[in-house]
Amino acid sequence: MPISTLKIEGMMCSGCGEIIERAAEKIPGIEKCTVEFSKSQTTVIYNPQLVTIETFQRALAGVGYTAQIVENSSVA
């Protein structure tokens, strides 16, 4: 499965991280979303047959954040 690390803009506090994680939980195909507030980043593991990273980015925009991909990799 692909793993994407994204830089988040607009995150002001750890509560913002919770909003991002809740938004991710609502998207079918997002397997795991971990927010690192101290780095203003989130790491997402997702099923590409069900969702694209662009869908995740649009969901974040819908709750007030912009996200740019920093790194892509994959897990077995």
KEDREN-59718 format. One record per residue (C-alpha): residue number from 1; residue in one letter; x, y, z. Coordinates in pm, whole numbers, plus 50000, padded with zeros to 5 digits. Each point is the difference from the previous one (the first is absolute). Layout:
NUM|a|X|Y|Z
...
% end
This chain:
1|m|50000|50000|50000
2|p|50119|50352|49928
3|i|50113|50229|50280
4|s|50001|50376|49946
5|t|50143|50262|50231
6|l|49844|50341|49957
7|k|50092|50343|50134
8|i|49691|50161|50153
9|e|49943|50374|49989
10|g|49755|50163|50237
11|m|50056|49770|50297
12|m|50010|50217|50314
13|c|49972|49750|50286
14|s|49976|49631|50084
15|g|49622|50030|49969
16|c|50053|50066|49631
17|g|50170|49661|49979
18|e|49688|49839|50145
19|i|49784|50174|49739
20|i|50228|49868|49724
21|e|49993|49645|50140
22|r|49619|50009|50029
23|a|49970|50123|49641
24|a|50224|49713|49886
25|e|49793|49741|50189
26|k|49697|50094|49789
27|i|50173|49920|49671
28|p|49963|49640|49879
29|g|50342|49861|49914
30|i|50203|50203|50249
31|e|50153|49726|50212
32|k|50193|50220|50245
33|c|50060|50370|50052
34|t|50259|50124|50248
35|v|50049|50370|50067
36|e|50328|50139|50133
37|f|49905|50347|50124
38|s|50362|50092|50084
39|k|50097|49946|49634
40|s|49671|50125|49848
41|q|49981|49669|49813
42|t|49768|49708|49957
43|t|50081|49651|49880
44|v|49727|49808|49822
45|i|49984|49633|49906
46|y|49729|49939|49743
47|n|49853|49748|49759
48|p|50047|50143|49648
49|q|49717|49783|49868
50|l|49758|50191|50224
51|v|50145|50349|50036
52|t|50260|50237|49857
53|i|50221|50234|50197
54|e|49828|50284|49815
55|t|49671|49896|50162
56|f|50168|50027|50339
57|q|50139|50343|49909
58|r|49651|50119|49898
59|a|49855|49871|50328
60|l|50260|50198|50193
61|a|49923|50310|49796
62|g|49636|49949|50098
63|v|50093|50034|50369
64|g|50235|50295|49946
65|y|50348|49858|49933
66|t|50226|49974|49699
67|a|50224|49698|49956
68|q|50297|49954|49770
69|i|50171|49665|49945
70|v|50350|49986|50149
71|e|50073|49632|49945
72|n|49842|49690|49848
73|s|50095|49640|50075
74|s|49824|49668|50055
75|v|49961|49713|50243
76|a|49952|49635|49914
% end
